[in-house]
Amino acid sequence: MMEKPVITIEYCPKCGWLLRASYMAAELLTTFTDELGGAMLRPSETGGTFCIYLGEERIIDRRVDGFPDIAALKRLVRNKVAPGKPLG
């Protein structure tokens, strides 16, 4: 049996991004209950960091991509873990 991927959200605590990271983690876990193995929040040691990883793959870097819209983030994750799953 293949292990389900885990979402990791690395955020800058000095920037006050914990709430944003928590919200995104909760939304992803609610939408992908059967497809994800969990979500982890990791405070960054580097200021200004907000990155989202799916397993080992970085899928969002705020410095490159900006903050993702939750619908766009769900589409991105869906395309990787459950292609064809309707998002509503």
C-alpha positions in Angstrom: 0.0 0.0 0.0 1.3 3.4 -0.9 1.7 6.0 1.8 -0.4 9.1 1.5 1.5 12.4 1.1 1.6 14.9 3.9 1.2 18.6 3.3 3.8 20.7 5.1 3.3 24.5 5.4 6.4 26.4 6.4 5.6 29.9 7.6 7.3 32.9 9.2 6.2 33.3 12.8 7.6 36.8 13.0 5.4 37.8 10.0 2.3 36.5 11.8 1.4 33.9 9.2 0.5 31.1 11.6 -3.3 31.8 11.2 -3.0 31.8 7.4 -1.0 28.5 7.4 -3.5 26.9 9.8 -6.5 27.9 7.6 -4.9 26.5 4.5 -4.0 23.2 6.3 -7.6 22.9 7.6 -9.0 23.6 4.1 -6.8 21.0 2.5 -7.5 18.3 5.1 -11.2 18.9 4.8 -11.2 18.7 1.0 -8.7 15.8 0.7 -9.6 13.7 3.8 -9.0 10.4 1.9 -6.0 11.5 -0.2 -3.7 13.2 2.4 -1.8 11.6 5.2 -1.9 14.7 7.3 -0.7 18.3 7.5 2.2 19.8 9.4 2.9 23.4 10.3 6.6 24.2 10.5 7.8 27.6 11.7 10.6 28.9 9.5 14.0 30.0 10.7 14.1 32.4 7.8 12.1 35.6 7.8 9.4 36.1 5.2 9.1 32.4 4.3 5.8 30.8 3.3 6.2 27.6 1.4 3.9 24.7 0.9 5.2 21.2 0.3 3.4 18.1 -0.9 5.6 15.3 0.4 9.1 16.4 -0.5 8.0 18.6 -3.4 7.7 22.3 -2.9 4.5 23.3 -4.7 4.2 27.0 -3.5 6.9 29.5 -2.6 5.4 32.9 -1.6 8.5 34.7 -2.9 8.0 33.2 -6.4 4.2 32.5 -6.5 2.8 35.0 -4.0 0.2 33.8 -1.5 -2.1 31.3 -3.2 -5.8 31.7 -3.4 -7.4 28.7 -1.5 -9.3 27.6 -4.6 -6.1 27.6 -6.7 -4.2 25.8 -4.0 -6.9 23.1 -3.9 -6.7 22.7 -7.6 -3.0 22.3 -7.5 -3.1 19.7 -4.8 -6.1 17.9 -6.5 -4.1 17.7 -9.7 -1.3 15.9 -7.9 -3.2 13.6 -5.5 -6.6 13.1 -7.0 -6.9 14.1 -10.6 -10.5 14.2 -11.6 -11.9 14.7 -8.1 -14.6 17.4 -8.2 -13.9 20.4 -6.0 -17.5 21.6 -5.9 
